[in-house]
């Protein structure tokens, strides 16, 4: 918890005595400062969170997760209707003991994680595949036949902006009247 080091005593400003800050005011300020700084020390900046990419086409959803330094036995994948849950734990490695006055600087993150990835399409639960190689996990979720049948490609027209489309419509409308 954040604690202020400022004493609760009177001080002087422009030669005038100022009253001591009430203890309740100092507690309120301490609370605000704690609320402001605590997220920086308890957030995912200090724990491991895998980075993911989600790709979707007419046939499947593909999730790619970076899990450097992990083994396949450290990873759990659970399909739930409407989402895929990726959880695991990146274990901290053994560290060398340093002589007095020496130390180390760590930027890598460790710890348990859980990512819940929402799925917008129904998938074939029995055909989900997961492959893990050199710290990269690829999960392939084939879409159901019904979802694939509903997929419709939209042709892209070249060279017409919204203004050109509207003026083209108005010309066609006036030509028919």
Secondary structure, DSSP 4 states (H G I P E B T S, - for coil): -------SS-EEETTEEEPPPPHHHHHHHHHHHHHHHHHHHHSGGGS---EEEEEE-SSEEEEEEE-TT--GGGEEEEEETTEEEEEEEEPPPP-----TT---------EEEEEEEE-SS-B-GGG-EEEEETTEEEEEEEBPHHHHHH----PPPSS--HHHHHHHHHHHHHHH-
